[in-house]
Amino acid sequence: MTWEAVLALAAGTYLLRLGGLVLRNRVEMPERVERYLDLSATALLVALVATAALTGPGAFAGWARPAGVAVGALAAWRKVPFVIVVLLAAATTAGLRALGVP
C-alpha cells in the first residue's frame, strides 16, 4: 500500500467522523431509524468478535481460541479488571494449546 493511499484513507476517515459531529444536531431521524442504527452497531461488534475468535487464516481457528474468548467474556461480565480479563483469556488459550487442543 502506498503512502498516498494511507493518507487518503486517513483523510476520508477524519472527514466522516467530522461530518458526524457537524451534522448530528442538524439532521433529524425518526426514533425507529435511531434504534436500528444502535442495533446495527452492536451487530457489527458481535460479528467482528465472532470472526476474530472463530477464524484463522482461511479456516476455523480451533477450539482453544474461542474458549479463551469465552473465559474473557465471562470475566468481563463479572466486572473483573481489564488486565485480568486479558490475562485469563490468554492463559486459557495458551493452556489449552499446551495440552494439545488446536
C-alpha positions as CSV (number, residue, x, y, z in Angstrom):
1,M,0.0,0.0,0.0
2,T,1.4,3.4,-0.9
3,W,1.6,6.4,1.3
4,E,-0.9,8.2,-0.9
5,A,-3.5,5.6,-0.2
6,V,-2.8,5.6,3.5
7,L,-3.1,9.4,3.6
8,A,-6.3,9.3,1.5
9,L,-7.9,6.7,3.8
10,A,-6.9,8.7,6.9
11,A,-8.4,11.9,5.4
12,G,-11.6,10.1,4.5
13,T,-11.9,8.6,8.0
14,Y,-11.3,12.0,9.6
15,L,-13.9,13.7,7.3
16,L,-16.5,11.0,8.0
17,R,-16.1,11.5,11.7
18,L,-16.1,15.2,11.4
19,G,-19.2,15.0,9.3
20,G,-21.0,13.1,12.1
21,L,-20.1,15.7,14.6
22,V,-21.1,18.6,12.4
23,L,-24.4,17.1,11.2
24,R,-25.5,15.5,14.5
25,N,-27.8,18.4,15.6
26,R,-28.8,19.4,12.0
27,V,-30.3,16.1,10.8
28,E,-33.5,14.7,12.4
29,M,-34.0,11.0,12.2
30,P,-37.1,9.1,13.3
31,E,-36.8,7.2,16.5
32,R,-37.1,3.9,14.7
33,V,-34.1,4.6,12.5
34,E,-32.0,5.6,15.5
35,R,-32.9,2.4,17.2
36,Y,-31.9,0.4,14.1
37,L,-28.6,2.3,14.0
38,D,-27.9,1.4,17.6
39,L,-28.7,-2.2,16.9
40,S,-26.5,-2.3,13.8
41,A,-23.5,-1.0,15.8
42,T,-24.0,-3.9,18.3
43,A,-24.4,-6.4,15.5
44,L,-21.2,-5.2,13.8
45,L,-19.2,-5.5,17.0
46,V,-20.5,-9.0,17.6
47,A,-19.7,-10.0,14.0
48,L,-16.1,-8.7,14.4
49,V,-15.6,-10.5,17.7
50,A,-17.0,-13.8,16.3
51,T,-14.9,-13.5,13.2
52,A,-11.7,-12.8,15.2
53,A,-12.5,-15.6,17.7
54,L,-13.5,-18.3,15.4
55,T,-11.4,-18.0,12.3
56,G,-7.7,-18.0,11.5
57,P,-6.0,-17.6,8.1
58,G,-8.8,-19.0,5.9
59,A,-10.1,-21.7,8.3
60,F,-11.5,-22.5,11.7
61,A,-9.1,-21.3,14.4
62,G,-9.6,-24.4,16.6
63,W,-11.2,-24.7,20.0
64,A,-8.6,-23.0,22.2
65,R,-9.1,-19.5,20.9
66,P,-13.0,-19.5,21.3
67,A,-12.5,-21.0,24.8
68,G,-10.2,-18.2,25.7
69,V,-12.6,-15.6,24.3
70,A,-15.4,-17.2,26.3
71,V,-13.4,-17.1,29.5
72,G,-12.5,-13.5,28.9
73,A,-16.2,-12.6,28.2
74,L,-17.3,-14.3,31.4
75,A,-14.6,-12.4,33.3
76,A,-15.6,-9.1,31.7
77,W,-19.3,-9.9,32.5
78,R,-18.3,-10.4,36.2
79,K,-16.6,-7.0,36.1
80,V,-13.1,-8.3,36.6
81,P,-10.4,-5.6,35.8
82,F,-9.5,-5.4,32.1
83,V,-5.9,-6.5,32.6
84,I,-7.0,-9.7,34.4
85,V,-9.6,-10.3,31.7
86,V,-6.9,-10.3,29.1
87,L,-4.6,-12.4,31.2
88,L,-7.3,-15.0,31.8
89,A,-8.2,-15.2,28.2
90,A,-4.6,-15.6,27.1
91,A,-3.8,-18.1,29.8
92,T,-6.8,-20.2,28.9
93,T,-5.9,-20.2,25.2
94,A,-2.2,-20.9,25.9
95,G,-3.0,-23.7,28.4
96,L,-5.4,-25.5,26.1
97,R,-2.8,-25.3,23.3
98,A,-0.2,-26.6,25.6
99,L,-2.5,-29.6,26.3
100,G,-2.7,-30.2,22.5
101,V,-6.1,-28.6,21.9
102,P,-5.9,-26.9,18.5
